[in-house]
Amino acid sequence: MARIIGGIACSHTPTIGFAVDTDKQNDPSWAPIFEGFEPARAWLKEKKPDALVMIFNDHVTSFFFDHYSAFALGIDNQYKVADEGGGERNLPPVNGHGPLSRHIGAGLVADEFDMSFFQGKALDHGLFSPLSILCDHDTSWPIPIIPLTVGVLQFPIPSAARCYKLGKALRKAIESFPEDINVAIVATGGLSHQVSGARAGFNNTEWDHQFLTLFEKDPEALTRLTIAELAELGGTEGAEIIMWMIMRGALSANVKKLHQSYYLPSMTGIATVLYENEAIDLPFDKGEQIRAEINHQLAGIENIKGVHPFTLDASVASFRINQFLHKLVEPTHRQKFLSDPETCFTEAELTDEEKDLIRRRDWDGLIRYGVIFFMLEKLGAVVGVSNLHIYAAMRGQTLEEFQKTRNAPNALYSVAGKQGLDALKWGEKK
């Protein structure tokens, strides 16, 4: 099974990324930042974990308030650096640990955390600021990541207690992963700071040190504090230390503190702490039992003829073609596809198999490939094919044969809007 070897907690202020990018290691104002991170950086080099779970929040860069999640897990195989307004930092994309991330996702849902999942998104300084000081990155990164974002900007946000429980579920999921790998967890955010309103610039060094003591020795006490109390003690943005609680919940009750530092250069109390896990193995391997619990809801579904569940693995494998078909909701893409599909295929970097499936309108083949039905529905609306034609094709029947199985055999429909309805010729499309 996989094992959690330790955890790092640190700030993710853009100050850190700026200091890295401008080579401030020897500047008296900036050097303490590098000194504080150095033991954690050396530990990662020595231990060489196979994956890092990175816990952070996006700063309204890749996620916006049109859809804002409490917990969102990245399940992609690679993540680029986001442009936060001044251009991308000169950093390479970082690989994701796809299999572990998708296993974790299934495990957290099985433990009744209603997760969101993302792919195809660039990540901002919440992740790359600390990662860039923790790891070498000239041309690539040494460790793949699993990014876990927490929505801490729009209230209500998850409580410290909820985050601590999520950490316990995270540990359960990681330790049931059936590969012999080592995992480290990096929690980011904090410490005390506020960047908004007349209280901007607020810090509370006394609370920062008290928090660090409680975090190590009595983390459950912190779960009794409300978000308002955390904001009073550490500033509105300082309340993002709830993300640290996820890491602490994932570690064993007893941890060995290898390093702790604290520096307050300007706006944010920058702490870096490093713990090694002191977990004691159970006399029985519970991995198989936990995996059975994780897979319980879908157990046996593979034996149902004609059913193709759209799993996290399927979503990642077919992301490119699903994204291409999803863009058909955009009028300009729709018109270009109808007038010049081959150019669209090339620009989207579709594979030859994906191009062929779309060209031939192989509806059942698309489903088997991993395209979710609601992308087929959109393609049908664009090319003038009703839902019923698609259903019939997936069953290997003509429309007439399929309609005989319906209570209202003359009912044809589609998701086509006014433009699409004008183009549809019901009953003439085969």
N, C-alpha and C positions, 0 to 999 in steps of 0.2 A: 504494500500500500504506500501511498504518498505520505510524507510526514512534514509537519511544520517545524522548522528548525529555529525560528526566532522571528522577532518583529522589530521594525524601525518606525519611530514616530518623529515627525519633523514638520516644520513650516513649509508652505508652498508659495510664499510671497514672491512676486516677480523680482524683488531685490536680488534673490539668489541667482536667477537666470541672468540678470544684468551683470552681476559680479563675475559669473563664469564667462560670459561672452566678451567682456572687456578686460579679462585677465587681471582682476583686482586681488590676486592671491597675496601680494606683498604690500598692498595699501593698508595702512594702519586702521582705517575705518571699516575695511571689508575683510581683512585677514581673519578675524574671529569667526566669521561665517564658515570659511574653509576649514579652520581648525576644529570647529564643532562637528562638522560632517566627516572629517577624516577617519575616525575610528569605525564609523558605519561603512564608509567606503572600503576601508581595508578588510573589514569583516566579510563583505560581499565578495571581494577578490579571493579571500582565503576559502570561504565556504562554497563558492560557486553554485548557488542554488539553481535549480532547473527552471524555476519560474518565480516571478514576483507578482503578488496580488497588490495592486496599487489602488488605494482608496483616496478619493479626492472629490472636489466639486468643480464643475464647469462654471465659468464666470460669464454666462450668457454669451458664449462664443459659438459653440456647436449645438447647444440646446437653447430653445427660447420658450417663452411663456404660452405659445400656442399649443404646446404639449410638454408639460413639465412633470417629471417623475420623481418620486421619493427615492427609489433605488433603481439604477439602470446599470446593467452588466454588459460589457463589451464581449462579443463572441467572435470577433473577426480574427483574421490571421495576420493583419498588419495595421498599424495606425500611423498616420502622418501628423505633422506638426501644424497646428491651426494658426491662421493669420488673425491676430487679435486687433488689427487696426493699423499696425505699422509695418506689416510684412511678416513673413514667417521667419522664425529663428533659423539659423544655419545649422540645423540638426537633421540627421537621417531619420527616416521612419523607423519605428520600433516594431519588431515582430510580436504578435500575440501568441499565446499558447492556446490554440483553438480547442483541442480535445479537452483540456482541463477546464477551460472557461465554460464550455457547454455542459460538462458534467456538473460543475458548480451550479450553473443556472438551473439544471433539472433538480439538483439537490435542494436548493433554496426554495423552489416552488413546492417541492414535496413537503418541505417543512413550513408551508403555508405563508411564505413571503411572496407577495404579488409583484414579481419583478418585471421591469421593462428590459428589453434587450436591444442592443444597437450594433450596427456595423456600417462601414462606409463613412465614418465620421472622423475628422481630425480632432486632436486633443490639445487643450490649451495649457497655460502655465501651471494649472493645478496639478498636472502630472509631470510635465516636462521640466519645470523649474527644479524640483528636487531630484528628479531622475538624472538631470544633466550634471549635477554635482556628486551624485552617488556612483556613477558609472562612466567609464571611458566611452567615447562616442565619435571618434574621428570619422569613421566610415560606416560603422554599424554599432549596434548595442550588444553587450555580451549575454544578456538574459532576456528571454521573452516575458511578456507581461500579461496580466489579466486585469483590465481596468474596471473598477467599480465606482460609479459616480453616485453621490448623494445630493439630493435637492435641498440645499440649506438656505436658499435665497428668498424663496417665496413661502410665507407662512400660511398654514401650519407646516412645520417640518417634523421629521421623525424625532422622537424623544431620545434622550441618552439611554433609557432603558431598552427601547426598541432596537437601537443600534447595538447594544451589548448582546441582546438576544440573537441578532443577525450574525454577530461574530461567532457565537456558539454553533449556529447552523452552518456557518462557513467552515468551521473546523471539521464538523461532521462530514460535510461534502468532500473537503480536500482529503481527509484521511480514508475515505472510501474509494478514492480514485485508484483503479487497479494497476497502476504502474509504480515502480520503485523509484520515486523521485523526491527531491527535497524542495520545499517551498518556503519562501520568506514573505512576510506581509509588511507592507509599507503604508502607514496611515499618515495623511498629510493634513495641514491646516493649523491655524492658531500660531502662537498662543494669543494672549490678550491683544486686541486691537479693534478699532472702529474707524471706518473710512467714510461714514455718512453722517450728515447732520452737524449740529453745533457741538456734538460730543466727539467729532472726528479728532483723532490723535490720542484718544483715551487708552491708557495702559494701566495694568495692575500687577506689578511684579510680585507683590506678596502673594496674590492669588495664584499666579503662574507657578510659583514654587510649591504652594500648598496642593495645587492640582497634580503636579508631577509626583508628589509623595502619595497622594490618594490613588492615583492612576496605577502606580506600581504595587502598593501594599493593600489597598482596599477599594478596588474599582467599583464594587457593587454599591458603595456609599454614594458614588457620583451619579448613579442611576436614579437617585431620589431627588436630584435637582431638576427643576423645571427649566425650560428654554429661557423664560424671563429671568430667572435667577442666574443662569449662566451668562446672559447678556449683561445683567447688572454687574456681575463680578468681572467679566472679561471683555465687555464690549459686544455690540450686536454681531459683528463678524467673528468675534472671539468665541461665540457660541458654536462655531463649526468644529470645536474640539469633540463634538459628538462622533465625528468620524474616527477619532482615535479609539473610541469605545468599541468599534467593530473589531479593530486589531486586537485590543485587549481581551475581548470575549473569545477570540479565536485561539489565544494562547492558553497554556495551562494555568491553573490557579497560582502555582509557584513558578516564578521566573527568576532568572539570574540577570541582574542589571550589569552590563559590561561597560556602559558609557552613558553619561548625561551631561549636557552642556546647555547654557542659556546666554543669550546675547540680545540686547535691545538697542539696535543702532538708530532707529527712527520711529517707524509706525507700528511695527509688529514685534512682539516678543518671540524671538527665534530660538526654539528649543530643539535639540536633537537627542533622542534617547535610543538605546539599543538593548534589547533583551534577548536572551537565549531561552528557549523553551526548556522546562524541566518536567515534561510529561513523563508519566510512568505507564509503560505499556500494560494493557490488560492481558490476562493469561489466555484469552481466546481472541481470534481474529474475527472482528465484527464486520469487516468490509463487505463480504458477500451478502450478509443480512441487510446492511444499509443500502447497498445497491438494489436489492430486491424491493426495498421500501420506496426508493427513488423511482423505480420503473414500474411500480405497482399499477398505476392508473392506465398505463399503455400495455401492460402484459397481455400477450395473446393477440394484439391487434394485427400483427403481421400474418396471422392465419385467416383473417377475414378477406375473402376474395373481393378484389376490386377496390380495396381501401388503401390509400397512400397517405399516411399522416405527414403533415408538414412540420417536421421536427426542427430543432435548432440546427442540427447537422444538415438537413435538407435546405434550410434557409440560407446557410452560409455557402453551400455548394452551388446553389442556383441563384445567388444574389444578383449576379450581373444580368442575367436574362430577365429576372423579375423586375429589376430596376429599369431595364429598357422598356418593358411592356407597361410599367407603371407610368412612365413619362408620357404615355399616350393621353393622359389627362390634360397635357399641355397643348393648346391649339397649334403652336408652331411646330412642335415635334410631330404631332399627328399629321399635319399637312405634308411635312417633309417625308415622313414615312410612306404616305400614300403616293407621293410623286417620285421618290427616289429611295426605295427601301435599302438598296445595296450600300449606298453611301452611309445611311444610318447604321447599318450593321457594322460597317468598318469602323466608324467613329466610336461605336460602343464597344469595340473589341470583342464582339461575339465570336465564339468558336464556329467552325464549319458545321458541327452538329447542331448548334443552337440556331444558326441561320437556316439550316435545312428544315428544322422543325417548324419554324415560323413560316417559311416560304410555302411549305406543303399544308399549312394549317392542320398539322398532325396533333389534334386536340388531346388524344389519349397519350401520345408520345410525350407531349409537353408536360402532362400531369406526372407521368412516370419519371420524367427527367428531374422534376422538382419544382415546376412552376405551379404556384397556387392558383386555384380555379378563378379567383377574382381578377387575375391578370388575363386569363383567357376571356373572361367576360368583357373586359375592356377592349381587347383585340377584336373580339367579335363585333362590338358596337362600332368600331372604327371601320372594319371591312364589310359591314353589312350582313353579319351572320347572327341569327337569333340565338338566345340561350338554348332553346330547344334543339336546334341543329347541333349545337356542341354536345349536349347531353346524349343525343342519339349516336353521334360519332364515337364518343367515349365508350358506349356500350356495344359498338360494332354493329349498329343498326341504321337503317334508313330513317328519315324523319317520319315517314308514314308508319313504319313498324313501331317506332317509339311512341308515336301519338296514340296508337291502339292500346297502350298500357296506361293512358291517362284518362281521368274522368271527364276532362274537357278537351277533346282531341283537337279542337280548332284554335286553342289559345297559344299564341306565339308572343314572345316579349323579349326585351333587351334592356340594358341600362343606357341605351343611346338617348342623347338629348335631342333638341329640336333639329340640329343639323344632321345628326345620325338618322333620325326618324325619316327625314326627307329622302335619305339615300337607301333605306331598307325596302326591299321588295319581298314581303313575306311570302313564303312558300316557293319562291323561285330560286333561293340559294340552296345549293346541294353540298 
